[in-house]
């Protein structure tokens, strides 16, 4: 989950008027420098709920409820933290920023690299299709023209077991990504155990392109 920067939250609380936020939900009465009301969080006959506009916090001397504008919305409107922040930001016409932690950034980068690799796999299989007259004839017999195949990124994984490894595996990382995607699988071929093509004599379509 993306995080809201602490600096933005602090700035939001400094700029928001807690009196305005609470008075739109609870009837406040100004007494001296503070505002008072019957506490919205417990039943009482005499007002013990105090809002301090200078320090931007509220406190109930009856039940002990206290906090800032964010916690008030969370308790009174039953919002979660993110919704409360976004609600207050909307009052100031602010867009809530997000920051990505290191693990999320690494995962996103890995997904992007895998996506690019799979595009390379599909392009290789498209080239294999163009070079296989038997595969082309079969597609034509099924009513699939060259234009249709090009439009839908149709490729052909030929027979054999090492064309992916020969053409695309440049680094150990690439091999790991192909294994994770299922494009390479661990099987025994001709008494030799190793990672071979996950697809063999199959037509393929890259639906993400």
KAKA-V35329 format. One record per residue. N is the residue number from 1. RES is the residue in one letter. SS is DSSP state (~ for helix, > for strand, _ for the rest). OMEGA is omega in degrees with one decimal (none if undefined). Layout:
N|RES|SS|OMEGA  N|RES|SS|OMEGA
//
This chain:
1|X|_|178.1  2|X|_|-177.2  3|X|>|174.0  4|X|_|-178.0  5|X|_|179.4  6|X|~|-178.9  7|X|~|178.7  8|X|~|179.4  9|X|~|178.8  10|X|~|179.8  11|X|~|179.4  12|X|~|-179.5  13|X|~|178.9  14|X|~|-175.7  15|X|~|-176.3  16|X|_|176.9  17|X|_|-175.7  18|X|~|178.4  19|X|~|179.0  20|X|~|-179.7  21|X|~|-175.7  22|X|~|-177.3  23|X|~|176.7  24|X|_|-178.3  25|X|_|-177.4  26|X|_|179.0  27|X|_|-178.6  28|X|_|175.5  29|X|>|-177.3  30|X|>|176.0  31|X|>|-175.8  32|X|_|-180.0  33|X|_|-176.3  34|X|>|175.0  35|X|>|-178.6  36|X|>|177.8  37|X|>|168.7  38|X|_|-174.9  39|X|_|178.8  40|X|_|-175.5  41|X|_|172.8  42|X|_|-177.8  43|X|_|178.2  44|X|_|-179.8  45|X|_|178.2  46|X|_|-177.1  47|X|_|176.7  48|X|_|-179.5  49|X|>|-174.9  50|X|>|176.8  51|X|>|179.8  52|X|>|-177.0  53|X|_|-178.9  54|X|_|-178.3  55|X|_|175.5  56|X|_|174.2  57|X|>|176.6  58|X|>|177.9  59|X|>|176.0  60|X|>|179.6  61|X|_|180.0  62|X|_|-176.3  63|X|_|177.9  64|X|_|177.3  65|X|_|-178.2  66|X|>|176.9  67|X|>|-179.5  68|X|_|-176.7  69|X|~|-179.6  70|X|~|-178.4  71|X|~|177.8  72|X|~|178.9  73|X|~|179.4  74|X|~|-177.7  75|X|~|-174.9  76|X|~|-179.4  77|X|_|-179.6  78|X|_|176.6  79|X|_|168.2  80|X|_|-172.7  81|X|~|-177.1  82|X|~|-179.4  83|X|~|179.6  84|X|~|178.8  85|X|~|-179.3  86|X|~|178.2  87|X|~|178.5  88|X|~|179.2  89|X|~|179.7  90|X|~|178.7  91|X|~|-180.0  92|X|_|-178.4  93|X|_|179.0  94|X|_|174.3  95|X|_|-177.7  96|X|_|179.8  97|X|_|177.2  98|X|_|173.8  99|X|>|-176.8  100|X|_|179.6  101|X|_|-173.2  102|X|~|-178.6  103|X|~|178.4  104|X|~|-179.6  105|X|~|179.1  106|X|~|178.8  107|X|~|179.0  108|X|~|179.3  109|X|~|179.0  110|X|~|179.3  111|X|~|178.3  112|X|~|179.2  113|X|~|178.8  114|X|~|178.4  115|X|~|179.3  116|X|~|179.9  117|X|~|-179.6  118|X|~|173.2  119|X|~|176.9  120|X|~|176.9  121|X|~|-179.2  122|X|~|179.1  123|X|~|177.3  124|X|~|-179.4  125|X|~|174.0  126|X|~|177.4  127|X|~|177.7  128|X|~|178.7  129|X|~|-179.6  130|X|~|-177.5  131|X|_|-178.8  132|X|_|-179.9  133|X|~|178.5  134|X|~|179.4  135|X|~|178.8  136|X|~|179.5  137|X|~|179.7  138|X|~|180.0  139|X|~|178.8  140|X|~|179.1  141|X|~|178.0  142|X|_|177.0  143|X|_|-179.7  144|X|_|-179.5  145|X|_|178.1  146|X|~|179.3  147|X|~|179.2  148|X|~|-179.9  149|X|~|178.8  150|X|~|-179.1  151|X|~|-176.3  152|X|_|173.4  153|X|_|-179.7  154|X|>|177.0  155|X|>|-178.3  156|X|>|174.7  157|X|>|-173.4  158|X|_|173.4  159|X|_|-173.7  160|X|_|-173.4  161|X|_|-173.3  162|X|_|-176.0  163|X|~|176.3  164|X|~|-179.3  165|X|~|-179.0  166|X|~|-172.1  167|X|~|-171.1  168|X|~|-177.3  169|X|_|-179.7  170|X|_|-177.6  171|X|_|174.9  172|X|~|179.3  173|X|~|178.1  174|X|~|179.2  175|X|~|179.3  176|X|~|-179.9  177|X|~|178.7  178|X|~|176.4  179|X|~|-179.7  180|X|~|-178.5  181|X|~|-178.3  182|X|_|179.1  183|X|_|172.0  184|X|>|179.0  185|X|>|-178.2  186|X|>|-179.5  187|X|>|176.3  188|X|>|178.7  189|X|>|177.4  190|X|_|177.7  191|X|_|177.2  192|X|>|179.9  193|X|>|179.3  194|X|>|-179.9  195|X|>|-176.2  196|X|>|-179.8  197|X|>|176.5  198|X|_|179.1  199|X|_|-179.2  200|X|_|-178.5  201|X|_|-179.2  202|X|>|171.3  203|X|>|-177.1  204|X|>|176.6  205|X|>|175.6  206|X|_|-175.5  207|X|_|-177.0  208|X|_|-176.4  209|X|_|none
//
